[in-house]
């Protein structure tokens, strides 16, 4: 079962920061998950719609310019990075799951991924682009069909993973709160990879492994790797 660092190693450093990315890379794990939003013509790595939780400022992320966002501290002498800065840091050392939070111009993301494959040590199979906005995900799939997409859900549809199959997704990325053996089995029958977020409990981690889940997103990937290696049932 693959382990992805959720927003980088977010238990050890500010989420979605370059420090969290570097700490995750030190673990030699399978992948890193980040969130992106478009601000002007820049793709920035930030989760929330508002900056209040992560910075000393208040207000909507999109009320700030990219120049202003670069000066907003997110803790531990870290600042909001761009997608390109994150990709430069990773440089092909693991997979990158890019979750789309808000994106008006899909061509910006396509261009960034293409540049990473040209100038950095990435190939297109190293990327998964995911989103709760399935309309946006479909637009991306049409624009860049060679990149895998992950269909995110925090609900349990009547027909389980059918929606992900209809999108032509590589994976269905399911909230742990609605992940069940039946949901996972349905996805597997549809030849979908199953990724579960956010797994911070040892019992759940080992249960998902037993159910044949393909990957998990963890805030504390260091401990998750230790648990999966040892099989110990202890708290994170």
N, C-alpha and C positions, 0 to 999 in steps of 0.2 A: 504494500500500500504506500503510495507516494505521500510525502509531507510537503506542504506549501506553507511558507511563512506568511501569515495573514497581516497585510500592511507592513511587510518586513517583520523582523523579530520584535514585534510591538510590545512584548512583555519586558524587553530589555532596553528599549530606546523609544523615543517619540515615534508614533505610528507614521508610516509613509515618509519617513525622513531618510536621508542618505546614510545616517548612522545606523538606522534599523536595517537598511539594505545590506550594509557592510557586515553587520553582526550576523545576519542570516547567511550570507555567503561563506562565513567562517565555518558554518556547520556542514557544508557540502551536501545540502539537502536537494530535493528534486526541483523545487520551484519557489517563486516569490509572487505573492499577489499584491497588486497596488490598485488604487482608484484614481481615475483621471477625470478632469473637468476642463472645459474650454474657457479661457479668459482672453478675450480679444482674439488674437491669432496664435496664442500660446496654449499648449496642453500642460496643465499643472497637475501635480500629484497631491490630491487632497480629497478627503472623504465627504465631509459635511457640506451642506448648503450654506451654512453660516460659519464664520471663523471663531465664534465665541468660545467653543469648547477647547480649542487647541492653541489659541493665541491670546495675547493680552487685549486685542481689539474686539469690537463688536460689529455685527452687520453681516450682510450677505457676501459671500465670496465674490460674486460677480459685480459688486459695487467697488471693488478694488482693481487697480490696474496690475499687470504683471510686475511692473517696476515696484509698486507698493508691496505686493505679496512677497517679493524677494527680501524685504526688510522685516517681515513679521516673524518673530521668534516662535517656534513650536516646542521650545525647551531644549536643554542641554546644548546650547549654542548651535541649534539646528534651525534651518529656514525652509520654507516651502520650496521643493525642487520642481523642476520641469520634468516631463517624461523623458526627454533626451538625456538629462543629467542622470536619471536613474538607469537608463539603458547603457550609458557609458560606464557606469559603476558596475553593473552586472556583467557586461561585455561577453555574453554568451555562456557564462559559467553555469547557468541553470535555466529552466523554463521561466517564463514570465506570464502570469495571468493578469491581463489588463481589464479591470472592470470599468465600464463606461457609466459614469454618473450623469454627466451632461456633455453633449457634443452636438454642435450645430453643423460643423463642416467635417464630414467623414474623411475627406481627402487629406486633412491634416494628419490624421492617424495613419492612413495608408502610406503617406509619404514618409512619416517617421519610422514606421516598421521597415519599409523598403530601404531607407537610408541605413538603418541598423544592420540589415542583412548585407548591405554593400560595404559599409565602413567599419563595422564591429564584427565580433565573432559569433553572430547569430545566423541561423537559417529560419525559414518561415515556420517550420514545425516546432520551433522553440516557443511560439506564441499561442496563447489562448485569449480570445477577446470575449468577455462575458458582460451581461447586463440583465437587470430586471426589466428594462425597456425592450421588449421583444420586437417592437416596430423598428427601433434603432438598430437592434442586432441584425435584423433581416436586411436593412439598408447596407450595413457593413458587409454582410455576407455577399450581397450582390456586387458591391464595389471591389471586394477582395476575397474571392471564393477560395483561394488557396490557404487562407488562414483559418485555423480551427476556431469555432465559436462555442461558448458555454452558456446555456440557457439557465438563468438564475430563477429560483422560486423560493418563496417563504410560505407557500400554501401547498395543499395536497389536492390537486385536481381530481375530478371524478375518474378521468381516464389516465391518471398518473402522468407518465412521461410522454404522452402522445404529442403534446405541444412542442417538446424539444425535437422530436422526430420530424414534425412538420416544418421546423425551422432549418432542418438539415444540420443540426448541431452535432458537435463532437462529443459534448458532455452535457449532462444535466447537473447543475450545481444546487444542492438542496440544503435548506436550513435544517440544522440538527433537530430543531423542535418538531419538524414534520417528517423527518426521515424514518421510514419503517422498512421492515424486511420486504413487505409486499411492494412498496414503491420502488425499492432498489431492484427487486426481481423483475418488475415490469420494465424498468430502464434497460436492464441487461438483455431481456428478450428483444428489445428494439436495437440492440448493438450500440448502446450509448455508454460512454464512460460515466461513472457516478462519482461526483465530488461532493463532500459534505463540509459545511461551515457552521459555526466556528466551534471546533472541538477542543474543549479545555478540561475534559473530565476523563480520567484514565479508564473507567469502566466503559464509557461510551466509545472511546478510542479503540479498545480491544474488541468490543461488540461489533463495531463497524468493520474491523479487520476480519472478524469471523464471518460476517455477511458478504464478504467479497467486494467491499467498496474499493474503488480505484485510487482515491486520494482524499486527503483531508486538509483543511485550512486551519492552522493553529496559531494562536497568539504567542505561544511558548513552544516553538518547534524544537528547541534544544531538549526539553523534557519529554516531548512527544516521541522524539527519536529514541530516547533512552527507554521509555516504556515499551515501545514496539520491539526494541531489541531484546529487552529482558523479560517482557511479559508481566512485569510487576504491576499490581493494582494498588497504586498509591496516588496521593493527591499531587496535582501540579504545584 
